[in-house]
Amino acid sequence: MKTSRLFPRLAAGAAVSAALVLLASCGGGGGGGGGGNGGTPPPATTMGTVAVSLTDAPACGFDAVNITVTKVRIHASNIASDTDSGWTDITLTPARKINLLNLSNGALEALGQASLATGHYSQIRLVLDPNGAGGTANTVVPSGSLLERSLDTPSAVQSGIKLVNDFDVGANQRVDLVLDFDACKSVVSKGNGSYALKPVVKVVPATLNGIGGFVSSALLGSHVAITAQQNGAIIAATVPNASSGEFALTRLPAGNYDVVITADDRAAGVVGAVPVAAGGTITALSTSAAPLTLPPSLQGSISGTVTLAPASATEVATVTARQVISGGPAVALRYQAADLLNGSYTLAKLPVAPIQYVSYSSALPLVFSSTATTPSSGIYRLDATAVGYAVKTNAAVDIGSINQTGINFNLTP
């Protein structure tokens, strides 16, 4: 395992974020420490500190995804309602509008900090400013458009996006919490040129570890996406720096990951079984002198509809296109949330050429080859999923000679 030169840069960024957290605690942005508890505060020796930051995976098809954060709330009980007593609030004054797409490659937005009594805590709520009619608190800018469009915002954001996450606060100790707001999975279309916010947020490790490297400058401008996957499930995602090609998949639980690289008009690349340690190290896949690159490929598309039975006005279905690596996992190359109103989906820019594969080695450079992948080109497995519904699969959708339409799914509980 090697540590990329990007790690010192990210570490410096983390230090800056920590400084911003401390600054926020002194001003309006981080206020509210202990708010909501009432009564005489505990002695200082029984208090600790919690600091909260925001990060993001990249969005699909948008140049900006803006949310406006008003506060973060913390409670000891994972079943406490928003009206129960015992909440500690970190209030942002004024509320802060944040473009999530600025928070890739390990970047953090410090939201503030608060003092907490020592003990065990189980619930966090991220509270957003709800959009009024035509409001601009939460918006998107579709790729290639200059128009900022309002996001229909669920009423739940008024009481807070609930995150169940256990952590302990020790006396005179600081706990750092990082909230990963997945913009790509959180924005869904509504069939009439409008969009809805269906927040997908998780708490990720604060330790700055992960996987990093460089992609070739020849790929930049081709919507490059890099994901870290386990058994075909996307754990983290990012996009490379637009000028240097540098990328980082950070704050990953320790384990092995398949790193998948996609770009328009290129074959997909997979680096298999990349190890990630729990400590503060970055596993390097490439260097600026020998970046990863992908060969050209014809592209195809798959489209259809997803029907939920019983129907749901709130649940979103997702369709994922996967390809199977011989003797390995079925990695995800593209995914899209079906339209909330009519269930339609289109998976575009799917490579016809076979996956380029290489097993991880600390000896760089890594060289991709297609010999380790399935021999068939343009064969995809489609999985349609929705919370509360059984997964449906179409195991062999062939775009080798023609785009496929009418690939429909009917999901039932």
C-alpha positions in Angstrom: 0.0 0.0 0.0 1.3 3.4 -0.9 0.3 6.9 0.2 -0.4 9.2 -2.6 0.9 12.8 -2.6 -2.7 13.9 -2.5 -3.0 12.7 1.1 -1.0 15.7 2.6 -3.2 18.0 0.6 -6.4 16.4 1.9 -5.0 16.4 5.4 -4.3 20.1 5.1 -7.9 20.6 3.9 -9.1 18.7 6.9 -7.1 21.0 9.2 -8.6 24.0 7.5 -12.1 22.5 8.0 -11.3 22.0 11.7 -10.2 25.6 12.0 -13.5 26.7 10.3 -15.4 24.6 12.8 -13.7 26.4 15.7 -14.4 29.7 14.0 -18.0 28.8 13.5 -18.4 27.9 17.2 -17.4 31.5 18.1 -19.8 33.1 15.7 -23.4 32.7 14.5 -22.6 29.7 12.3 -21.9 27.3 15.1 -24.1 28.5 17.9 -26.6 26.7 20.0 -24.2 24.5 21.9 -26.3 22.7 24.5 -29.5 24.4 23.2 -32.6 22.6 24.0 -31.3 20.8 27.1 -32.5 23.5 29.6 -31.5 23.9 33.2 -28.0 24.4 34.6 -25.3 23.0 32.4 -23.2 20.1 33.7 -19.7 20.9 35.1 -17.0 21.3 32.4 -15.3 18.1 33.5 -18.4 16.1 32.4 -18.7 17.7 29.0 -17.3 16.9 25.6 -17.5 18.4 22.1 -19.1 17.3 18.9 -18.3 18.9 15.5 -20.3 18.2 12.4 -19.2 18.6 8.7 -20.8 17.9 5.4 -19.4 16.1 2.3 -20.8 14.7 -0.9 -20.7 12.2 -3.7 -21.0 13.7 -7.2 -24.4 14.3 -8.8 -25.7 12.8 -12.0 -26.6 15.3 -14.7 -26.4 18.5 -12.7 -23.9 21.4 -12.6 -25.1 22.4 -9.2 -27.1 20.9 -6.3 -27.8 23.5 -3.6 -29.2 22.8 -0.2 -29.8 25.3 2.6 -28.9 24.0 6.1 -30.5 25.7 9.1 -29.3 23.4 11.9 -28.0 20.0 13.1 -29.8 18.4 16.0 -28.4 15.6 18.3 -30.2 13.4 20.7 -29.3 10.4 22.9 -32.4 8.4 21.8 -32.8 7.0 18.3 -36.5 7.2 18.6 -36.9 10.7 20.0 -39.3 12.9 17.9 -38.4 16.4 16.9 -40.7 17.8 19.6 -39.2 15.8 22.5 -36.9 17.4 25.0 -33.2 16.7 25.3 -32.1 17.9 21.9 -28.8 19.7 21.4 -28.8 22.1 18.4 -26.0 23.4 16.2 -27.8 26.4 14.6 -26.4 28.1 11.5 -27.2 31.8 11.6 -27.9 32.8 8.9 -28.9 29.5 7.3 -26.2 28.5 4.8 -26.8 27.6 1.1 -24.2 25.0 0.1 -23.5 23.6 -3.4 -22.9 19.9 -2.7 -20.9 19.5 -5.9 -18.1 21.5 -4.4 -17.6 18.8 -1.7 -16.1 16.0 -3.7 -12.7 14.4 -3.3 -12.8 14.5 0.5 -13.7 18.2 0.8 -15.7 19.2 3.9 -18.1 22.0 4.7 -17.9 22.7 8.5 -21.4 23.2 9.9 -20.3 23.9 13.5 -19.8 22.4 16.9 -21.6 22.1 20.3 -20.8 21.0 23.8 -22.5 17.7 24.9 -22.7 16.0 28.2 -20.6 12.8 28.3 -22.5 9.7 27.3 -24.0 7.7 24.4 -25.9 9.4 21.5 -27.9 7.7 18.8 -29.7 10.2 16.6 -28.7 13.1 14.3 -31.0 15.3 12.3 -30.0 17.5 9.4 -32.5 20.3 9.1 -32.9 22.1 5.8 -34.7 25.3 5.0 -37.9 24.3 3.2 -38.7 25.8 -0.2 -41.7 27.9 -0.5 -43.5 28.5 -3.8 -40.7 29.1 -6.3 -38.2 29.2 -3.5 -34.5 29.1 -4.0 -33.3 27.6 -0.7 -32.9 24.1 -2.3 -32.2 24.1 -6.1 -30.5 22.3 -9.0 -28.9 23.5 -12.2 -29.2 20.8 -14.9 -26.0 20.2 -16.9 -25.7 22.6 -19.8 -28.4 24.9 -18.4 -27.9 28.3 -16.7 -31.4 28.0 -15.1 -31.6 27.4 -11.3 -34.7 25.2 -10.7 -36.4 24.9 -7.4 -36.4 21.5 -5.7 -39.7 20.2 -4.3 -38.7 19.6 -0.7 -40.5 17.1 1.6 -42.0 18.2 4.8 -39.6 16.0 6.7 -36.8 18.5 6.2 -38.7 20.9 8.5 -38.2 18.4 11.4 -34.9 17.2 10.1 -33.5 14.4 8.0 -33.2 11.6 10.5 -29.9 9.7 10.8 -29.5 6.9 13.3 -25.8 6.7 14.2 -24.3 5.7 17.5 -21.4 7.5 19.0 -19.9 8.2 22.5 -18.8 11.5 23.9 -16.0 11.5 26.5 -15.1 14.1 29.1 -13.0 16.8 27.5 -12.9 14.9 24.2 -14.0 15.9 20.7 -16.0 13.8 18.3 -16.1 14.6 14.6 -19.1 13.6 12.6 -19.1 13.7 8.8 -22.5 13.7 7.0 -22.3 12.3 3.4 -25.1 13.8 1.4 -25.5 11.8 -1.8 -26.6 14.4 -4.4 -26.9 11.9 -7.2 -29.3 9.6 -5.3 -31.2 12.5 -3.7 -32.5 14.3 -6.7 -35.2 12.7 -8.8 -37.1 14.0 -11.9 -40.9 14.5 -11.9 -41.6 14.1 -15.6 -42.5 17.7 -16.3 -39.1 19.4 -16.1 -39.2 19.7 -12.3 -37.3 17.9 -9.6 -37.8 16.6 -6.1 -35.4 16.2 -3.2 -35.4 12.7 -1.7 -32.5 13.0 0.8 -30.0 10.2 1.0 -27.6 11.0 3.7 -25.3 8.8 5.8 -22.6 9.2 8.5 -19.2 8.3 7.3 -15.8 7.9 9.2 -14.1 11.1 10.0 -10.6 9.6 9.5 -9.1 10.8 6.2 -8.2 7.4 4.6 -9.2 5.9 1.3 -8.2 5.5 -2.3 -6.6 8.0 -4.6 -4.8 8.5 -7.9 -5.0 10.3 -11.3 -6.9 9.7 -14.5 -5.5 10.8 -17.9 -6.1 14.3 -19.1 -7.5 12.8 -22.2 -10.5 11.7 -20.2 -11.3 15.0 -18.6 -14.4 16.7 -20.0 -15.9 13.2 -20.6 -18.0 13.0 -17.4 -15.5 10.7 -15.7 -16.9 9.1 -12.5 -15.0 6.9 -10.1 -16.7 4.6 -7.6 -15.6 2.3 -4.8 -17.8 -0.8 -4.7 -18.2 -3.9 -2.7 -20.1 -6.8 -4.2 -21.5 -4.5 -6.8 -22.8 -2.0 -4.3 -21.5 1.6 -4.6 -20.0 2.6 -1.3 -18.4 6.0 -2.4 -18.2 8.0 -5.5 -16.3 11.0 -6.8 -15.1 12.9 -9.9 -11.6 13.9 -10.8 -10.2 17.4 -10.5 -11.1 19.1 -13.8 -7.6 20.3 -14.5 -5.2 17.8 -12.8 -7.2 14.6 -13.1 -6.5 13.8 -9.4 -9.2 12.0 -7.5 -9.8 10.7 -4.0 -12.4 8.3 -2.5 -12.2 9.1 1.1 -13.5 8.1 4.6 -14.1 4.5 3.7 -14.5 1.6 6.2 -11.5 -0.7 6.2 -11.8 -3.5 3.7 -11.3 -4.3 0.0 -13.0 -2.4 -2.8 -13.4 -2.7 -6.5 -12.7 0.7 -8.0 -14.8 1.4 -11.2 -13.9 4.2 -13.6 -16.4 5.3 -16.3 -16.3 8.0 -19.0 -18.3 8.9 -22.0 -17.3 7.1 -25.2 -14.8 4.9 -23.3 -14.7 1.3 -22.0 -15.1 1.0 -18.3 -12.0 0.2 -16.1 -12.0 -1.8 -12.9 -9.2 -2.1 -10.4 -10.1 -5.2 -8.3 -9.6 -5.8 -4.6 -8.1 -2.5 -3.6 -7.2 -2.6 0.1 -8.2 0.2 2.5 -6.8 0.5 6.0 -8.6 2.1 8.9 -5.7 4.5 9.6 -5.0 7.8 7.9 -3.5 6.4 4.6 -4.5 6.7 1.0 -4.0 3.7 -1.3 -2.6 5.0 -4.5 -3.8 3.5 -7.9 -1.7 5.8 -10.2 0.5 8.9 -10.3 0.4 12.1 -12.3 3.3 10.8 -14.4 1.4 7.5 -15.2 -2.3 8.2 -14.9 -5.1 5.7 -15.5 -6.6 5.8 -19.0 -9.4 4.0 -20.8 -9.7 2.9 -24.5 -12.4 4.2 -26.8 -15.7 2.3 -27.0 -19.0 2.5 -28.8 -21.9 3.4 -26.5 -25.4 2.2 -26.2 -28.5 2.8 -24.1 -31.2 1.0 -22.2 -34.6 2.5 -21.4 -38.0 1.5 -20.1 -40.3 2.0 -17.1 -40.6 0.8 -13.5 -44.0 0.3 -12.1 -44.6 -0.1 -8.4 -47.5 -2.3 -7.3 -49.0 -1.0 -5.0 -48.3 2.4 -6.4 -46.4 4.9 -4.3 -46.3 8.7 -4.6 -43.1 9.0 -2.6 -41.0 5.9 -3.1 -38.3 6.1 -5.8 -37.2 3.1 -7.9 -33.6 2.8 -9.1 -32.4 0.9 -12.1 -28.7 -0.2 -12.1 -26.8 -1.5 -15.1 -24.1 -4.1 -14.1 -21.6 -6.2 -15.9 -20.1 -9.4 -14.5 -16.4 -9.9 -14.2 -15.3 -13.5 -14.8 -14.7 -15.0 -11.3 -15.5 -11.7 -9.7 -18.3 -9.3 -8.8 -21.0 -7.8 -11.0 -19.9 -4.2 -10.9 -22.3 -1.2 -11.4 -21.5 1.0 -14.4 -24.5 3.3 -14.5 -27.6 3.8 -12.4 -30.6 6.1 -12.5 -33.7 6.9 -10.4 -36.9 6.3 -12.3 -39.1 9.3 -12.9 -41.2 9.8 -9.8 -44.4 10.4 -11.8 -44.3 8.1 -14.8 -41.6 5.6 -13.8 -39.5 6.1 -16.9 -35.7 5.7 -17.0 -32.9 5.9 -19.5 -29.4 4.5 -18.9 -27.3 6.2 -21.6 -23.6 6.1 -22.4 -23.2 2.4 -21.6 -19.9 1.0 -23.1 -20.3 -1.7 -25.7 -16.6 -2.8 -25.3 -15.7 -5.2 -22.5 -14.5 -4.0 -19.1 -10.8 -3.3 -18.8 -9.6 -5.0 -15.6 -6.5 -5.2 -13.4 -6.1 -6.6 -9.9 -4.6 -4.2 -7.4 -0.9 -4.2 -6.8 1.2 -1.7 -4.9 3.7 -1.9 -7.8 2.7 0.9 -10.2 1.7 1.5 -12.9 -1.3 -0.7 -13.1 -2.1 -1.9 -16.7 -5.7 -2.6 -17.7 -6.6 -5.7 -19.8 -9.9 -7.1 -21.1 -8.8 -10.7 -20.8 -10.1 -11.1 -17.2 -13.6 -10.0 -18.1 -16.5 -11.9 -19.7 -16.0 -12.4 -23.4 -19.4 -11.0 -24.4 -19.5 -7.3 -25.3 -22.4 -5.1 -24.5 -24.2 -7.6 -22.2 -25.7 -6.0 -19.1 -27.6 -7.2 -16.0 -30.3 -4.7 -15.0 -31.5 -4.6 -11.4 -34.6 -2.6 -10.4 -35.0 -1.8 -6.7 -37.2 0.3 -4.4 -37.4 0.3 -0.6 -40.2 -2.1 0.5 -40.3 -3.9 -2.9 -38.6 -7.1 -4.1 -35.6 -6.7 -6.4 -36.3 -7.6 -10.1 -33.5 -8.5 -12.5 -33.1 -8.8 -16.3 -29.9 -10.8 -16.5 -29.0 -10.4 -20.2 -29.8 -7.1 -21.9 -27.7 -6.9 -25.1 -26.7 -3.5 -26.6 -24.0 -4.9 -28.7 -25.8 -4.1 -32.0 -28.8 -2.0 -31.0 -30.1 0.3 -28.2 -32.7 -1.5 -26.1 -36.0 0.0 -25.3 -39.1 -1.3 -23.4 -37.0 -3.0 -20.7 -39.8 -2.7 -18.1 -40.0 -3.8 -14.5 -43.0 -4.4 -12.2 -42.0 -4.3 -8.6 -44.1 -5.9 -5.9 -43.5 -6.2 -2.1 
